[in-house]
Amino acid sequence: MPDLIQPPAAPPLPTPVLIVEDDALIQHRLDRILVTLGYTDTAMCFAASLAQARQHAAQRAFALALVDLGLPDGHGTELIAELRATDPAMGILVISAWSTKEAILAALRAGATGYVLKERDDLEVTLSIRSVLRGGAPIDPFIARRVISEFQQHSADGLRHSTSQEDATLSSREIEILNQVAHGLSHREIAEQLHLSRHTVEAHVRNIYRKLAVNSRIRAVSEARARGLLGS
């Protein structure tokens, strides 16, 4: 009878874990979640303030940290930066009720590996912790949507700015025609001078008006000179 192939053993959980949370109910919740992941009580260390967390960190090295941001004696980002400086490979997951852009970016810049909101159910928090344990960088879907939305808005604003600048730039042909306008030539005379049809000249003039945001020949010439596109 052939030997049965044994499934590979699960890698050992990184220990110990530092849980920085001042709310007793949330502490209990995280304790329960970590136990379901396979952690024992001796592998978990709880801190209700920055001072307590720093004291624990000074006494032992942690492999994983779950950090709240709003703490009684300061902001969790301070601790995140300190933990990251001590151990660049440490998994640091923010579990917070704060969802402002400033708080999120501050935590990530400080060195947080991931960010999940407290309002998520136990399964979602568990999955986020699992992701960190596997080397991932989980970001709460709400936060991800905000970041993507702001990125898209920023990109769109940049594109609009770039397009508006491009639209406001006169072509060499348009400048040539505007020079003729400045000398008082009519559309028909300009067409004869440049060997173009009158309709082509009129189309160029309309584009010039649009790009310079004007509605008359005099204003077009004046605006072009103000922008340095024509000589005085």
Contacts in CASP RR format, 6 or more apart in sequence:
PFRMAT RR
TARGET T0000
AUTHOR 0000-0000-0000
METHOD contacts of the structure
MODEL  1
MPDLIQPPAAPPLPTPVLIVEDDALIQHRLDRILVTLGYTDTAMCFAASL
AQARQHAAQRAFALALVDLGLPDGHGTELIAELRATDPAMGILVISAWST
KEAILAALRAGATGYVLKERDDLEVTLSIRSVLRGGAPIDPFIARRVISE
FQQHSADGLRHSTSQEDATLSSREIEILNQVAHGLSHREIAEQLHLSRHT
VEAHVRNIYRKLAVNSRIRAVSEARARGLLGS
13 37 0 8 1.000
13 38 0 8 1.000
13 39 0 8 1.000
13 43 0 8 1.000
13 133 0 8 1.000
14 63 0 8 1.000
14 64 0 8 1.000
14 91 0 8 1.000
14 133 0 8 1.000
15 39 0 8 1.000
15 43 0 8 1.000
15 63 0 8 1.000
15 64 0 8 1.000
16 42 0 8 1.000
16 43 0 8 1.000
16 44 0 8 1.000
16 45 0 8 1.000
16 60 0 8 1.000
16 62 0 8 1.000
16 63 0 8 1.000
16 64 0 8 1.000
17 34 0 8 1.000
17 39 0 8 1.000
17 43 0 8 1.000
17 44 0 8 1.000
17 45 0 8 1.000
17 62 0 8 1.000
17 63 0 8 1.000
17 64 0 8 1.000
17 65 0 8 1.000
17 66 0 8 1.000
18 45 0 8 1.000
18 47 0 8 1.000
18 53 0 8 1.000
18 56 0 8 1.000
18 57 0 8 1.000
18 62 0 8 1.000
18 64 0 8 1.000
18 65 0 8 1.000
18 66 0 8 1.000
18 67 0 8 1.000
18 83 0 8 1.000
19 27 0 8 1.000
19 30 0 8 1.000
19 31 0 8 1.000
19 34 0 8 1.000
19 44 0 8 1.000
19 45 0 8 1.000
19 46 0 8 1.000
19 47 0 8 1.000
19 65 0 8 1.000
19 66 0 8 1.000
20 47 0 8 1.000
20 48 0 8 1.000
20 50 0 8 1.000
20 53 0 8 1.000
20 65 0 8 1.000
20 66 0 8 1.000
20 67 0 8 1.000
20 68 0 8 1.000
20 71 0 8 1.000
20 76 0 8 1.000
20 79 0 8 1.000
21 27 0 8 1.000
21 30 0 8 1.000
21 46 0 8 1.000
21 47 0 8 1.000
21 48 0 8 1.000
21 66 0 8 1.000
21 68 0 8 1.000
21 95 0 8 1.000
22 48 0 8 1.000
22 49 0 8 1.000
22 68 0 8 1.000
22 70 0 8 1.000
22 71 0 8 1.000
22 72 0 8 1.000
23 68 0 8 1.000
26 68 0 8 1.000
26 95 0 8 1.000
26 118 0 8 1.000
27 46 0 8 1.000
27 48 0 8 1.000
29 122 0 8 1.000
30 66 0 8 1.000
30 95 0 8 1.000
30 125 0 8 1.000
31 41 0 8 1.000
31 44 0 8 1.000
31 46 0 8 1.000
32 122 0 8 1.000
33 122 0 8 1.000
33 125 0 8 1.000
33 126 0 8 1.000
33 129 0 8 1.000
34 43 0 8 1.000
34 44 0 8 1.000
34 129 0 8 1.000
35 41 0 8 1.000
36 126 0 8 1.000
37 126 0 8 1.000
37 129 0 8 1.000
37 130 0 8 1.000
37 133 0 8 1.000
45 56 0 8 1.000
45 60 0 8 1.000
45 62 0 8 1.000
47 53 0 8 1.000
47 55 0 8 1.000
47 56 0 8 1.000
48 71 0 8 1.000
48 72 0 8 1.000
49 71 0 8 1.000
49 72 0 8 1.000
49 73 0 8 1.000
50 71 0 8 1.000
50 73 0 8 1.000
50 74 0 8 1.000
50 76 0 8 1.000
50 78 0 8 1.000
50 79 0 8 1.000
51 73 0 8 1.000
53 67 0 8 1.000
53 79 0 8 1.000
54 79 0 8 1.000
54 82 0 8 1.000
56 62 0 8 1.000
57 79 0 8 1.000
57 82 0 8 1.000
57 83 0 8 1.000
57 86 0 8 1.000
61 86 0 8 1.000
61 87 0 8 1.000
62 83 0 8 1.000
62 87 0 8 1.000
62 90 0 8 1.000
63 90 0 8 1.000
63 91 0 8 1.000
64 90 0 8 1.000
64 91 0 8 1.000
64 92 0 8 1.000
64 93 0 8 1.000
64 129 0 8 1.000
64 132 0 8 1.000
64 133 0 8 1.000
65 79 0 8 1.000
65 80 0 8 1.000
65 83 0 8 1.000
65 90 0 8 1.000
65 91 0 8 1.000
65 92 0 8 1.000
65 93 0 8 1.000
66 93 0 8 1.000
66 95 0 8 1.000
66 129 0 8 1.000
67 76 0 8 1.000
67 79 0 8 1.000
67 80 0 8 1.000
67 83 0 8 1.000
67 92 0 8 1.000
67 93 0 8 1.000
67 94 0 8 1.000
67 95 0 8 1.000
67 96 0 8 1.000
67 112 0 8 1.000
68 76 0 8 1.000
68 94 0 8 1.000
68 95 0 8 1.000
68 96 0 8 1.000
69 75 0 8 1.000
69 76 0 8 1.000
69 77 0 8 1.000
69 94 0 8 1.000
69 96 0 8 1.000
69 98 0 8 1.000
69 103 0 8 1.000
69 107 0 8 1.000
70 76 0 8 1.000
70 96 0 8 1.000
70 98 0 8 1.000
75 106 0 8 1.000
76 107 0 8 1.000
77 106 0 8 1.000
77 107 0 8 1.000
77 109 0 8 1.000
77 110 0 8 1.000
77 112 0 8 1.000
78 110 0 8 1.000
80 92 0 8 1.000
80 94 0 8 1.000
80 107 0 8 1.000
80 110 0 8 1.000
80 111 0 8 1.000
80 112 0 8 1.000
81 110 0 8 1.000
81 111 0 8 1.000
83 90 0 8 1.000
83 92 0 8 1.000
84 90 0 8 1.000
84 92 0 8 1.000
84 110 0 8 1.000
84 111 0 8 1.000
90 113 0 8 1.000
91 113 0 8 1.000
91 132 0 8 1.000
91 135 0 8 1.000
92 111 0 8 1.000
92 112 0 8 1.000
92 113 0 8 1.000
92 114 0 8 1.000
92 132 0 8 1.000
93 112 0 8 1.000
93 113 0 8 1.000
93 114 0 8 1.000
93 115 0 8 1.000
93 116 0 8 1.000
93 128 0 8 1.000
93 129 0 8 1.000
93 132 0 8 1.000
93 138 0 8 1.000
94 107 0 8 1.000
94 112 0 8 1.000
94 114 0 8 1.000
94 115 0 8 1.000
94 116 0 8 1.000
95 116 0 8 1.000
95 117 0 8 1.000
95 118 0 8 1.000
95 125 0 8 1.000
95 128 0 8 1.000
96 103 0 8 1.000
96 107 0 8 1.000
96 115 0 8 1.000
96 117 0 8 1.000
96 118 0 8 1.000
97 117 0 8 1.000
97 118 0 8 1.000
97 119 0 8 1.000
98 104 0 8 1.000
99 117 0 8 1.000
99 140 0 8 1.000
99 142 0 8 1.000
99 143 0 8 1.000
99 146 0 8 1.000
101 146 0 8 1.000
101 150 0 8 1.000
104 115 0 8 1.000
104 143 0 8 1.000
104 146 0 8 1.000
104 147 0 8 1.000
107 115 0 8 1.000
108 114 0 8 1.000
108 115 0 8 1.000
113 132 0 8 1.000
113 135 0 8 1.000
113 136 0 8 1.000
113 137 0 8 1.000
114 128 0 8 1.000
114 132 0 8 1.000
114 137 0 8 1.000
114 138 0 8 1.000
114 139 0 8 1.000
115 138 0 8 1.000
115 139 0 8 1.000
115 140 0 8 1.000
115 143 0 8 1.000
116 124 0 8 1.000
116 125 0 8 1.000
116 128 0 8 1.000
116 138 0 8 1.000
116 139 0 8 1.000
116 140 0 8 1.000
117 140 0 8 1.000
117 142 0 8 1.000
117 143 0 8 1.000
120 128 0 8 1.000
120 140 0 8 1.000
127 138 0 8 1.000
128 138 0 8 1.000
128 140 0 8 1.000
131 137 0 8 1.000
131 138 0 8 1.000
132 138 0 8 1.000
139 147 0 8 1.000
167 210 0 8 1.000
167 211 0 8 1.000
168 211 0 8 1.000
168 212 0 8 1.000
169 211 0 8 1.000
170 178 0 8 1.000
170 208 0 8 1.000
170 211 0 8 1.000
170 212 0 8 1.000
170 224 0 8 1.000
170 229 0 8 1.000
173 204 0 8 1.000
174 204 0 8 1.000
174 207 0 8 1.000
174 208 0 8 1.000
174 211 0 8 1.000
175 224 0 8 1.000
175 229 0 8 1.000
175 230 0 8 1.000
176 194 0 8 1.000
177 190 0 8 1.000
177 194 0 8 1.000
177 201 0 8 1.000
177 204 0 8 1.000
177 205 0 8 1.000
177 208 0 8 1.000
178 208 0 8 1.000
178 220 0 8 1.000
178 221 0 8 1.000
178 224 0 8 1.000
178 229 0 8 1.000
178 230 0 8 1.000
179 230 0 8 1.000
180 189 0 8 1.000
180 190 0 8 1.000
180 193 0 8 1.000
180 194 0 8 1.000
181 190 0 8 1.000
181 205 0 8 1.000
181 217 0 8 1.000
181 220 0 8 1.000
181 221 0 8 1.000
182 221 0 8 1.000
182 224 0 8 1.000
182 230 0 8 1.000
184 217 0 8 1.000
185 193 0 8 1.000
187 198 0 8 1.000
187 201 0 8 1.000
187 202 0 8 1.000
187 205 0 8 1.000
188 198 0 8 1.000
190 196 0 8 1.000
190 201 0 8 1.000
191 197 0 8 1.000
191 198 0 8 1.000
191 200 0 8 1.000
191 201 0 8 1.000
194 201 0 8 1.000
205 220 0 8 1.000
208 220 0 8 1.000
208 224 0 8 1.000
209 215 0 8 1.000
209 220 0 8 1.000
212 219 0 8 1.000
212 220 0 8 1.000
212 223 0 8 1.000
212 224 0 8 1.000
212 227 0 8 1.000
213 223 0 8 1.000
214 220 0 8 1.000
214 222 0 8 1.000
214 223 0 8 1.000
221 230 0 8 1.000
224 230 0 8 1.000
225 231 0 8 1.000
225 232 0 8 1.000
END
